Amino acid sequence: MTTVLLHPHLFPVDVGWRLVFGLGAILGLAILLVQRYLPESPRWLMIHGRLRRG
């Protein structure tokens, strides 16, 4: 993907680098959102003593 965005015949060099950095920022935000809302696995919770007892 990066090689396509940085190809000088498709995009000017300065625009291509901005697109690549923007894509990196979008991917970083997506990872943060997934990390925030995806629950931990039951195994991790059990190992760290956070298993709900009921």
A tleap script that builds the chain and sets N, CA, C and O, in Angstrom:
source leaprc.protein.ff14SB
mol = sequence {
  NMET THR THR VAL LEU LEU HIE PRO HIE LEU
  PHE PRO VAL ASP VAL GLY TRP ARG LEU VAL
  PHE GLY LEU GLY ALA ILE LEU GLY LEU ALA
  ILE LEU LEU VAL GLN ARG TYR LEU PRO GLU
  SER PRO ARG TRP LEU MET ILE HIE GLY ARG
  LEU ARG ARG CGLY
}
set mol.1.N position { 0.822 -1.192 0.000 }
set mol.1.CA position { 0.000 0.000 0.000 }
set mol.1.C position { 0.867 1.257 0.000 }
set mol.1.O position { 0.586 2.213 -0.722 }
set mol.2.N position { 1.914 1.249 0.807 }
set mol.2.CA position { 2.771 2.422 0.891 }
set mol.2.C position { 3.473 2.692 -0.431 }
set mol.2.O position { 3.605 3.846 -0.840 }
set mol.3.N position { 3.923 1.639 -1.101 }
set mol.3.CA position { 4.613 1.847 -2.373 }
set mol.3.C position { 3.681 2.451 -3.421 }
set mol.3.O position { 4.129 3.200 -4.289 }
set mol.4.N position { 2.404 2.135 -3.346 }
set mol.4.CA position { 1.441 2.738 -4.280 }
set mol.4.C position { 1.275 4.215 -3.969 }
set mol.4.O position { 1.261 5.042 -4.881 }
set mol.5.N position { 1.150 4.559 -2.687 }
set mol.5.CA position { 0.947 5.962 -2.317 }
set mol.5.C position { 2.189 6.813 -2.545 }
set mol.5.O position { 2.087 8.023 -2.743 }
set mol.6.N position { 3.364 6.182 -2.518 }
set mol.6.CA position { 4.599 6.939 -2.709 }
set mol.6.C position { 5.114 6.887 -4.144 }
set mol.6.O position { 6.185 7.422 -4.429 }
set mol.7.N position { 4.380 6.259 -5.044 }
set mol.7.CA position { 4.793 6.197 -6.450 }
set mol.7.C position { 4.658 7.590 -7.054 }
set mol.7.O position { 3.566 8.157 -7.048 }
set mol.8.N position { 5.750 8.154 -7.578 }
set mol.8.CA position { 5.707 9.553 -8.046 }
set mol.8.C position { 4.810 9.791 -9.257 }
set mol.8.O position { 4.434 10.934 -9.516 }
set mol.9.N position { 4.458 8.746 -10.006 }
set mol.9.CA position { 3.589 8.949 -11.171 }
set mol.9.C position { 2.112 8.979 -10.787 }
set mol.9.O position { 1.291 9.484 -11.552 }
set mol.10.N position { 1.760 8.446 -9.614 }
set mol.10.CA position { 0.364 8.458 -9.177 }
set mol.10.C position { 0.029 9.681 -8.341 }
set mol.10.O position { -1.014 10.305 -8.532 }
set mol.11.N position { 0.919 10.023 -7.412 }
set mol.11.CA position { 0.721 11.187 -6.545 }
set mol.11.C position { 2.023 11.978 -6.502 }
set mol.11.O position { 3.101 11.390 -6.590 }
set mol.12.N position { 1.943 13.290 -6.368 }
set mol.12.CA position { 3.179 14.044 -6.112 }
set mol.12.C position { 3.802 13.573 -4.800 }
set mol.12.O position { 3.106 13.098 -3.903 }
set mol.13.N position { 5.122 13.713 -4.702 }
set mol.13.CA position { 5.840 13.168 -3.555 }
set mol.13.C position { 5.335 13.756 -2.243 }
set mol.13.O position { 5.139 13.014 -1.281 }
set mol.14.N position { 5.122 15.056 -2.176 }
set mol.14.CA position { 4.680 15.661 -0.920 }
set mol.14.C position { 3.269 15.210 -0.533 }
set mol.14.O position { 2.980 15.069 0.656 }
set mol.15.N position { 2.394 14.982 -1.499 }
set mol.15.CA position { 1.042 14.497 -1.206 }
set mol.15.C position { 1.076 13.035 -0.781 }
set mol.15.O position { 0.349 12.636 0.129 }
set mol.16.N position { 1.913 12.235 -1.430 }
set mol.16.CA position { 2.025 10.821 -1.082 }
set mol.16.C position { 2.463 10.615 0.359 }
set mol.16.O position { 1.894 9.783 1.066 }
set mol.17.N position { 3.468 11.362 0.802 }
set mol.17.CA position { 3.921 11.229 2.190 }
set mol.17.C position { 2.836 11.645 3.170 }
set mol.17.O position { 2.689 11.031 4.227 }
set mol.18.N position { 2.081 12.671 2.836 }
set mol.18.CA position { 0.986 13.074 3.721 }
set mol.18.C position { -0.087 12.002 3.797 }
set mol.18.O position { -0.648 11.762 4.866 }
set mol.19.N position { -0.378 11.355 2.679 }
set mol.19.CA position { -1.354 10.271 2.679 }
set mol.19.C position { -0.867 9.092 3.532 }
set mol.19.O position { -1.649 8.493 4.271 }
set mol.20.N position { 0.415 8.766 3.430 }
set mol.20.CA position { 0.975 7.658 4.211 }
set mol.20.C position { 0.921 7.971 5.699 }
set mol.20.O position { 0.534 7.110 6.490 }
set mol.21.N position { 1.295 9.172 6.097 }
set mol.21.CA position { 1.225 9.540 7.511 }
set mol.21.C position { -0.217 9.565 8.008 }
set mol.21.O position { -0.494 9.156 9.135 }
set mol.22.N position { -1.129 10.040 7.174 }
set mol.22.CA position { -2.539 10.033 7.545 }
set mol.22.C position { -3.070 8.621 7.708 }
set mol.22.O position { -3.839 8.349 8.630 }
set mol.23.N position { -2.671 7.728 6.827 }
set mol.23.CA position { -3.068 6.327 6.944 }
set mol.23.C position { -2.535 5.713 8.232 }
set mol.23.O position { -3.233 4.941 8.889 }
set mol.24.N position { -1.310 6.050 8.593 }
set mol.24.CA position { -0.739 5.562 9.854 }
set mol.24.C position { -1.515 6.072 11.056 }
set mol.24.O position { -1.738 5.328 12.011 }
set mol.25.N position { -1.927 7.326 11.019 }
set mol.25.CA position { -2.701 7.882 12.127 }
set mol.25.C position { -4.064 7.212 12.239 }
set mol.25.O position { -4.531 6.930 13.342 }
set mol.26.N position { -4.695 6.960 11.108 }
set mol.26.CA position { -6.008 6.296 11.116 }
set mol.26.C position { -5.879 4.879 11.671 }
set mol.26.O position { -6.712 4.452 12.471 }
set mol.27.N position { -4.854 4.153 11.259 }
set mol.27.CA position { -4.638 2.802 11.779 }
set mol.27.C position { -4.348 2.827 13.282 }
set mol.27.O position { -4.822 1.965 14.022 }
set mol.28.N position { -3.579 3.805 13.725 }
set mol.28.CA position { -3.297 3.931 15.155 }
set mol.28.C position { -4.557 4.187 15.967 }
set mol.28.O position { -4.736 3.591 17.029 }
set mol.29.N position { -5.426 5.058 15.489 }
set mol.29.CA position { -6.683 5.327 16.184 }
set mol.29.C position { -7.584 4.094 16.196 }
set mol.29.O position { -8.264 3.825 17.186 }
set mol.30.N position { -7.585 3.353 15.101 }
set mol.30.CA position { -8.390 2.126 15.053 }
set mol.30.C position { -7.894 1.113 16.077 }
set mol.30.O position { -8.698 0.452 16.733 }
set mol.31.N position { -6.587 0.987 16.220 }
set mol.31.CA position { -6.021 0.065 17.209 }
set mol.31.C position { -6.390 0.498 18.616 }
set mol.31.O position { -6.730 -0.344 19.448 }
set mol.32.N position { -6.333 1.786 18.901 }
set mol.32.CA position { -6.712 2.274 20.227 }
set mol.32.C position { -8.181 1.999 20.532 }
set mol.32.O position { -8.519 1.615 21.651 }
set mol.33.N position { -9.048 2.190 19.555 }
set mol.33.CA position { -10.468 1.921 19.762 }
set mol.33.C position { -10.725 0.436 20.004 }
set mol.33.O position { -11.502 0.074 20.888 }
set mol.34.N position { -10.081 -0.413 19.230 }
set mol.34.CA position { -10.262 -1.854 19.414 }
set mol.34.C position { -9.751 -2.269 20.783 }
set mol.34.O position { -10.403 -3.050 21.477 }
set mol.35.N position { -8.590 -1.755 21.179 }
set mol.35.CA position { -8.018 -2.096 22.481 }
set mol.35.C position { -8.938 -1.647 23.619 }
set mol.35.O position { -9.043 -2.325 24.640 }
set mol.36.N position { -9.592 -0.524 23.442 }
set mol.36.CA position { -10.450 0.006 24.503 }
set mol.36.C position { -11.746 -0.793 24.666 }
set mol.36.O position { -12.209 -0.995 25.788 }
set mol.37.N position { -12.330 -1.245 23.563 }
set mol.37.CA position { -13.648 -1.861 23.627 }
set mol.37.C position { -13.643 -3.386 23.515 }
set mol.37.O position { -14.681 -4.011 23.731 }
set mol.38.N position { -12.524 -3.991 23.189 }
set mol.38.CA position { -12.453 -5.446 23.089 }
set mol.38.C position { -12.151 -6.019 24.477 }
set mol.38.O position { -11.145 -5.648 25.080 }
set mol.39.N position { -12.984 -6.900 24.988 }
set mol.39.CA position { -12.745 -7.430 26.331 }
set mol.39.C position { -11.530 -8.355 26.360 }
set mol.39.O position { -11.160 -8.957 25.352 }
set mol.40.N position { -10.924 -8.452 27.537 }
set mol.40.CA position { -9.794 -9.346 27.723 }
set mol.40.C position { -10.275 -10.790 27.675 }
set mol.40.O position { -11.448 -11.073 27.917 }
set mol.41.N position { -9.371 -11.683 27.366 }
set mol.41.CA position { -9.733 -13.093 27.311 }
set mol.41.C position { -9.928 -13.633 28.727 }
set mol.41.O position { -9.321 -13.128 29.671 }
set mol.42.N position { -10.771 -14.654 28.880 }
set mol.42.CA position { -10.963 -15.253 30.209 }
set mol.42.C position { -9.655 -15.804 30.795 }
set mol.42.O position { -9.449 -15.769 32.008 }
set mol.43.N position { -8.782 -16.309 29.927 }
set mol.43.CA position { -7.502 -16.837 30.418 }
set mol.43.C position { -6.666 -15.724 31.042 }
set mol.43.O position { -6.108 -15.913 32.123 }
set mol.44.N position { -6.567 -14.560 30.381 }
set mol.44.CA position { -5.787 -13.438 30.920 }
set mol.44.C position { -6.384 -12.984 32.244 }
set mol.44.O position { -5.650 -12.715 33.195 }
set mol.45.N position { -7.713 -12.894 32.312 }
set mol.45.CA position { -8.370 -12.466 33.537 }
set mol.45.C position { -8.093 -13.447 34.680 }
set mol.45.O position { -7.873 -13.028 35.817 }
set mol.46.N position { -8.103 -14.738 34.385 }
set mol.46.CA position { -7.860 -15.745 35.410 }
set mol.46.C position { -6.411 -15.671 35.900 }
set mol.46.O position { -6.160 -15.764 37.101 }
set mol.47.N position { -5.467 -15.506 34.987 }
set mol.47.CA position { -4.057 -15.434 35.375 }
set mol.47.C position { -3.805 -14.230 36.268 }
set mol.47.O position { -2.989 -14.311 37.187 }
set mol.48.N position { -4.473 -13.132 36.025 }
set mol.48.CA position { -4.258 -11.904 36.789 }
set mol.48.C position { -5.231 -11.748 37.958 }
set mol.48.O position { -5.306 -10.679 38.564 }
set mol.49.N position { -5.955 -12.781 38.269 }
set mol.49.CA position { -6.839 -12.762 39.439 }
set mol.49.C position { -8.035 -11.864 39.314 }
set mol.49.O position { -8.525 -11.348 40.319 }
set mol.50.N position { -8.520 -11.663 38.114 }
set mol.50.CA position { -9.664 -10.779 37.902 }
set mol.50.C position { -10.893 -11.529 37.430 }
set mol.50.O position { -11.775 -10.951 36.794 }
set mol.51.N position { -10.953 -12.802 37.736 }
set mol.51.CA position { -12.083 -13.614 37.328 }
set mol.51.C position { -13.283 -13.304 38.210 }
set mol.51.O position { -13.185 -13.333 39.437 }
set mol.52.N position { -14.411 -13.007 37.583 }
set mol.52.CA position { -15.625 -12.673 38.332 }
set mol.52.C position { -16.181 -13.951 38.965 }
set mol.52.O position { -16.320 -14.981 38.305 }
set mol.53.N position { -16.486 -13.859 40.218 }
set mol.53.CA position { -17.070 -15.032 40.903 }
set mol.53.C position { -18.526 -14.735 41.210 }
set mol.53.O position { -18.873 -13.654 41.688 }
set mol.54.N position { -19.351 -15.697 40.931 }
set mol.54.CA position { -20.759 -15.403 41.155 }
set mol.54.C position { -21.560 -16.569 41.378 }
set mol.54.O position { -22.770 -16.458 41.580 }
savepdb mol mol.pdb
quit
